[in-house]
Amino acid sequence: MTNEKSGSPGDGIEPDRIDLNSAQAVSEWARKLDSTEMQIRDAITEVGNRATDVEMHLKGSRSTTNTERVDEVVPNSADTKK
């Protein structure tokens, strides 16, 4: 029996997991998800090591605009632009 994944839905195979103990795995997932290794590690802390959950977490965290991000850091910055 091998550990290879067939990728077929319903085949009883667990979804991809990101192994934080493997620098190579973290680096590869960072590349795949267009993120930094620190973002991958932070996401795993938040949502666990399931790759799909990490991906959704990262995409969700990027759904804000730059203006919204500035407003989070500098409260009332929108008021000063008037």
C-alpha positions as CSV (number, residue, x, y, z in Angstrom):
1,M,0.0,0.0,0.0
2,T,1.3,3.5,-0.9
3,N,0.7,6.9,0.6
4,E,0.1,8.5,-2.8
5,K,-3.1,10.5,-3.1
6,S,-5.4,9.9,-6.0
7,G,-7.3,13.1,-5.5
8,S,-10.6,11.5,-6.3
9,P,-13.5,12.8,-4.2
10,G,-14.9,10.3,-1.8
11,D,-11.8,8.0,-2.0
12,G,-11.2,8.2,1.8
13,I,-8.0,10.1,1.4
14,E,-7.4,13.0,3.9
15,P,-7.1,16.5,2.3
16,D,-3.6,17.9,1.9
17,R,-2.0,19.0,5.2
18,I,0.8,21.5,5.6
19,D,3.6,20.1,7.7
20,L,5.0,22.9,9.8
21,N,7.9,20.7,10.8
22,S,9.1,20.7,7.2
23,A,10.7,23.9,6.0
24,Q,10.5,22.6,2.5
25,A,6.8,21.9,2.7
26,V,6.1,25.4,4.2
27,S,8.2,27.0,1.5
28,E,6.4,25.0,-1.2
29,W,2.9,25.9,0.1
30,A,3.9,29.6,0.4
31,R,4.9,29.5,-3.3
32,K,1.7,27.7,-4.3
33,L,-0.5,30.1,-2.3
34,D,1.4,33.2,-3.3
35,S,2.2,34.0,0.4
36,T,5.1,34.3,2.7
37,E,6.2,31.5,5.0
38,M,5.2,33.6,7.9
39,Q,1.7,34.1,6.5
40,I,1.4,30.3,6.1
41,R,2.5,29.7,9.7
42,D,0.1,32.4,11.0
43,A,-2.8,31.0,9.0
44,I,-2.1,27.5,10.3
45,T,-2.2,28.9,13.9
46,E,-5.6,30.4,13.1
47,V,-7.3,27.6,11.1
48,G,-5.3,24.5,11.3
49,N,-3.0,22.7,8.8
50,R,-5.5,21.7,6.2
51,A,-4.3,23.3,3.0
52,T,-7.8,24.3,1.8
53,D,-8.6,26.0,5.1
54,V,-5.3,27.9,5.0
55,E,-5.9,29.0,1.4
56,M,-9.4,30.2,2.2
57,H,-8.1,32.1,5.3
58,L,-5.4,33.8,3.2
59,K,-7.8,34.7,0.5
60,G,-10.2,36.1,3.0
61,S,-7.5,38.2,4.7
62,R,-6.7,39.7,1.3
63,S,-10.3,40.6,0.4
64,T,-10.0,44.1,2.0
65,T,-8.9,47.1,0.1
66,N,-5.7,49.0,0.9
67,T,-7.8,51.9,2.2
68,E,-9.6,49.6,4.6
69,R,-6.3,48.2,5.8
70,V,-5.0,51.7,6.4
71,D,-8.2,52.5,8.3
72,E,-7.6,49.5,10.5
73,V,-4.1,50.7,11.4
74,V,-4.8,54.4,11.5
75,P,-8.3,55.0,13.0
76,N,-10.3,57.9,11.5
77,S,-7.8,58.3,8.6
78,A,-10.8,58.6,6.2
79,D,-12.0,61.5,8.3
80,T,-8.7,63.4,7.8
81,K,-8.9,63.1,4.0
82,K,-12.0,65.4,3.8
